[in-house]
Amino acid sequence: MPNAHDPWGHLAGANQGEFLVSTQEHLGQVGIATKSLSQGSAGIDKALRMRALGGSAVGSAVEWYDYFLYGTMAGIVFGPLFFPSDNPSVSLMLSFASFALAFLVRPVGGVLFSHIGDRIGRKKTLVVTLSLMGFSTMLMGFLPDYATVGIWAPILLTLLRLIQGLALGGEWGGGLLLAVEYAPRDQRGFYGAVPQTGALFGLALGSLAASITSSAFSDADFMSFGWRIPFLLSFILVLTGLWIRNRVDETPSFKKVKSEHLAVKVPVVETLKHHWRAVLITIGAKFVETSTFFIFATFSISYAVGLGYARSTVLNVLLLAAFLAVPVMLFFGGLSDRIGRKKIFVGGTIAIAIYAVPYFWLMSQGSVLALIVAMVIGFSIIWSSYGSVLGTLFAESFSANVRYTGISLGYQIGAALVGGPAPLIATALLVAYNYIAVAGFVVFCAAVSLVAISFAQEMRGKDLDA
């Protein structure tokens, strides 16, 4: 039995089990098993943990850069260029609809790639998802617009967007597990927050690229060719991410599953049969995080521009908020290792429900300072609280042999239900009513998440693979 005061004791036990299996079945591998046992007794090498953490964060940042770049451009470019209409609101809604479509296939990607991840390995799966995401994004930079090829322009754009959705469906779960399954028991909250910051870095990079190109070119040149540059740069980022991830080994949890022959034939069937409650909890908990993220990161861009703010100003404020959110997320992740994940999640969810109306009211004041305050409080602070602990909460809810599948199902279904449609829903509510109705949508999502998280178990300080 592992020592209750030894944060790596459970890993030592896992490696001892691996040693026994190896000795009995493959005597030729005794030397390798002995080395694994020795490392397990002393804990996983810190350099290996840091490499895994870096691979998780960097790969996640690249994937989310590609994904969020589309969301940014959907609010300012794709409407008039790919979905032209006499009514700008209709054009914008069609653009956001194409953005939302990817969320419908994210659960499919989650099931497909998590099956590979739970059966073959996290590392191999992450290489495939990163490649798919990067090349589909790069191809968007070469697409002709509606004025050039007519109806084929939105069709091809939407097809590439669907490929992005498939890739991200498998990416998030694997990237998270790369961090959490390498984490010491008493630092899982902090480690789990790191890949979540990858999403912020990706958003920041996407906003920065859009902001620089928007500022560097005239409006006409930006709409003509300037918007393509950030998409083409994806190729360089993908190569960097692939190089880093190829240097990371499989996670200790997955090695334990393989050494103890715990892998199941069809992980999704096993998950739905024995872990369906956990899946429902993750779906509900995802509501508040995904809806508010895309309202802050996507809908708010078009909303602020419509209020009269300069496009470059809005993008710069979003960039600032995303960068400030990174240390805040790491703080809350570390705090969850001391006071628990649920307390932070519940506190942040209640806070965003209260703040929803003041957020839109501040934006409507027409002051850049008010815009900054609104975004920093809502995105950098409040969203970061529950966003930082979400992944760790999910990972701690499933056993290792179906963990990739379980967290991917819950996360991606929740995102498909309200995350992708959030900018479209918010736009429709704004057109039909006013920003109070949009705030009501946020409160509804918060209420769903509070109910769901009330059924979750607190796993702080407990062994991940006990």
N, C-alpha and C positions, 0 to 999 in steps of 0.2 A: 504493500500500500504506500502511496506517496505521502511524504510528510506534509501535513496541513499548512506548515509555515514555509514550505519551499515552493516558490511560484513555478519552478520547473520540474517538480517532483513527478507530476503526471506524465511529463515527456520521458523521463527516465524509465517509468514503468512501461510506457509504450515501446520504447526501444529494447527493453529487456524481453518483452513479448516477441518482438521482431527477431531478436537473437535466437530464442528458442525455436521458433518456426524455421529459421534459416538452417540451424544445426540439424534439425530432424529431417528436413526435406532436401536440403542442398548443402551437403557437407563441404563442397568446394568453395562455399561462400562464407565460411566461418570467419575468415579474416575481416571481411567487410562488415559482418554483423558485429564482431567484437569492437571494431572502430566505431560503429553506430552506438553501441552500448556505452562506450567510453565518453563519447560526446554528449549522450543523453544524461549521464550522471552529472556532468558538469554544467549542463544547460546548453542550449543551442548557441553556437558562436555568434557574438554580437555583430560581427561584420556580415554574416549571412542574414541576420535579421534586418540589418540596414539595407542590404542589397534587395531583399524582398520588398521592404517598405518603399524603397525608391522605385522599383519596377512597378509596384502597384500604383503609386502616385503619378509617375510620368506617363505610363501607358494610359491611365485614366484621363489625365489632362489632355492627351492627344485625341483620344476618342471623343471626349466632350467638346473639345474645340471644334471638331468637325460637325458634331451634332448641333451645337448651339449657334454656330456660324449660320446655319440654315435658318434658325429661329430669328436671329438678328436681321438677316436679309429679308426674311418673310415680312417683317414689319416695315421695311423701307424701300425694297427693290422689287421683289418678286411679283407683287400685286400689279403694278403698271406694265412690267416687262413680260410676264408670263401669263397673267390672268387679267388682261385689260378689260375695262368696263366703263360705261358712261358715268356710273355711280362709283366714286372712290371707295365708299364703305363696302360695296359688294366686291370690288376688286380685292380689298384688304381681307375680307372674310374668306374669299376663295383661297387666297395665299395662306392664311392661317389654317384653312381646312387641309391643305396639302401638308402643312407642318404636322397636323394632328394625325394624319393617316399613318405615319410611321409608328405611332403608339399602338395601333391595332395589330401590327405584326411583331411588336416587341415581345409579347408573350410567346409567340411561335418561335422566335429566335431564342428566347429564354429556355424553352423546353428542348429545342434542338441542341443547342450548345451546352446546356447544363447536363444533358444526357452524356455527352462526350466528356464533360468535365468530371462527372461522378464516376464514369466508367474507365476513362483512359488517362485523365489528368487535367489539372487546372492550367498548367503551363502551355500545353499544346493547343488548348482551346483558345487561350488569350492571344496567341500568335495569329490564329485564323481570323478572329473577330477584329483585331486591329488592322489587319491587311484589308479586309472587306470594307471597313469604315473609311480608311484612308483613300483607297482607289475610287470608291464611289464619290467621295467629296471632291477629289481632284477632277473627275470627269465633269462635275457640275460647272467648273470654271470654263469648260470648252463648249457648253451648250449654246446653240443659237436661240434667240428670243422669239416671241410670238410674231413679231413683224417680219421675221425672216422665214420661218418654216410653219407658221400658223399653229394648228392644233397639236402638232407633234412636240412643240416646245413644252407645254404643261404636262403632256404625257411622259416625256423623257425625264423631266425634272421630278415628277412624282415617282417614277420607277426607281430612280436613283435614291430618292428619299426613303422608299420602302426598304431598299438594301441597307441603308443606314440604320433603319429600325431593327432589322434582323440582327445586324452586327452588335448594336448596343444591347439588345435583349440578352445576348450571351456574355457581353463584356462586364457589365456591372458586378454580377455575382462573383465571377472569377477574380476580378481585380480586388474586390473586398476581401475574399477569402485568402488571397495571397498575403494580405496584411494581418488579418485576424488570426489565421491558423499558425502564423509564425510568432504571434505576440506572447509575451509572458502573461501569466494568469492575472497578475495585478496591474497590467497595463493594456488590456484589450480595448478599453474604451478609447484611449489615446491612439492606439494603432488603427482602430477602426475609423477614427476621424480623419486619418491621413488620406486614404483614397477618396473620401468625400470632399476634401479640399482640392483633389484633382479636378473635380467638376467645376469648382470655382476658378481654378487656374485656366481650365479650358474656356470657360465663359469669359474670363478676363482677356485671354489671348484673342478670342473671337471678337470681342468688343474693341480691343486695341487695334486689331487689324482693320476692322470696319471703320474705326474712328480715324486712323492714320490715312487710309485711302480716301475716306470722305473729305478730310481736310486738305489732302494733297491735290485733289482734282476739283475742277469746277463741277457743278451739279450735272451738267450735260455729259462731261467726260466720265464722271463717276457712274452714271447710269448707263453709259455706253460700254466702258471696259474696266473702269477702276474697281468695280465690285467683284470682278473675276479673280483679282490677284490673291486675296486671302484664301480662296478655294484652291488655287494652284500651289500655294505654299504648303498645303497639307502633305504633299509628297515628301518633303524634307522632314517634317515632324514625324511622319509614320516610320521612316527609316530609322530615326533616332529612337523612337519607342521600341521598335523591333529589336534593335541592337541591345538595349538595356534589358528587355524581358528575356532574351535568349541566354543571359548570364545568370538567371535565377533558377534554382532547383525546385522540384515539386515540394509541396507543403508537408510538414510533419503529420498532419491529420490524414491527408490522402495516402501517405506512405503506410500509416498504421492500418487504414482500410484495406490496402492491397496485401500487406504482410499477414493480416489476420483473416484474409479471405471474406471480408464483410461486404464487398461490392454486390449490389443487387442488379438483376438482369435489366429491369425497366424501372429506372428511378422515379419517373413521374407517376407510375402506378403505385409504387410503394409509398410515395409522398401523399398522394390523394387518399390512400387507404388508411394509413396510420398517422399522418400528420396534417389532416385536413383542418383541424382547429387552428393550428399554427399558421397555415396558409391564409385562412380567413382573417386572423389577427393582423398579419403583415399587410394584407390588402387594405384593411380599414385604417391602419396606422399610416400607410403611405398617402392617404387622401390629403392631409393638411400640408405635408412636406412638398408633394409634387404640384399641387394646385397653386400654392403661394410662390413656389420657385418660378413657375412659368408666367405667373402674373407679374412678378418683379422683373424677370429677365427678358420677357418677350412682349407681353401686352403693354407694360408701362412705357415701352419705347414709343409705340404708335400713339398711345394715349397722351403722353407728354408732348410729342411733336404736334398733335392735334390741338393742344392747349396753347401753342405758340412758341414753345421752346425750340431752339435750334437743334437740329439732329445731332450735330457733333457734340453739343453740350450734354444732351441726354446720354449719349454713348460714353462720354467721359465720366459722368456721374455714376453710371452703371459700372464702369471699369473701377472707379474708386471704391465703390461699395463691395465689389467682388474681392478686391485685394484686402480690404479691411476685414472681410469675413473670414479670411484664412486663419489668422491668429486667434480670432474669437472661437472658431470651430475647434481648434486644437485645445484651447482653454477648457471648453465645455466637455470635450472628449476626455481630458485628464480629470476633470472634476467628477465625471461619471464613475471613474474608478474609485472615488472616495465616498460619494453619496448615492450612487446608483443611477442607472439609465432612465428609469421610469420617472423619477422626480424631475429630472431636467426636461424630459419630453413633455410631461404634463404641464409644467410651468410655462414652457415656450408656447405650447398650443393655446393655453388660456390667454397668454399675452397677445398672440396674433389675432385672436378673436376680438379682443378689446381694441386693438390698434387698427383694425381694418378701415373703419370710417375716418379716423384722423389721418391715415396715410393718404387717402385720396383727397381729403380736404387740404392738406399741406401742398400737394402737387398743384391743386387748382388755384393757389395764391399767385402764381405767375412769377415767383421769385426763385432765382437759382439757388439761393441759400435754403429756402424752404424745400426745394426739390432734393438737395443734398441731405438735409436732416431727415426727410421722409424716407429716403432710400437707405440711409445708414442705419436708422433705428429698425426699420422693417426687415431689410435684407441682411445687413451685416451683423446685427445683434440677435433679433428675435428668430429669424429663420435659421440662423446658425446654431441656435440652441438645440432644437429638435432635429435639425439636419445632421448634426455631428454624431448623435447617438443612434440614429435610425439603423444604420448598417450593422453595428455591433448587436443591437437588440435582435435583429433578424437572424444573424448568424448563430446566436446563442439559443435560438428556438428550435434548431434542427440537429439531428445526429449527423455525423460526418459523411456517412455513405449516401445521404440524400440532401446534404446541406446546400450544395450548388443548385440543385433543382428546386428545393423548397424556397430559398430566398429569392431566386429568379422568378418563380411563379408569382409569389405574393407581390414583389416589387413591380414587376412589369404589368400585371393585371391592374394593380392600383393606378399605375401611371397611365395605362390605356383608358381607364374609366374616367379620370378627371384631369390628369396631367396634360396630355396632348390636347384635349378639347378645351382646356382652361382659357387660353387666349381667345378662342372662338366664342366660348360661352360668355366671357367677360365683354367682348365686343358687342355681341348680340344684346346683352343686358344693358349696356351703355346706350346703344342706339334706341332700344325700346323704352328705357326708363332713365336712369342716371347712375352716378357712381355709388349711390347707396345700395342699389341692387347688386352691384359687383361685390361690395363689402359683405352683403348678405350671403353670397355664394361662398366667400371665404369662411364665414361663421359656420355655415352648414358643413363644410369640409372639416373644420376643427372639431365640431361636435361628433362627427362620425369617428374621427381618430381617437377622441377621448374615450368613447365607448369601447373601441377595439383594444386600446392599450390597457384598459382596466382588467382585461383577461390575460395579459401577458405575465410571465414569470420574471422576477428579478434574478439575474444570474451573476451579478457582480461578485467577484472573489471566488467563484466556483470553477471547477475544472470544465474546460470546453468539451473534452472527449471522455468524460468519466464513464 
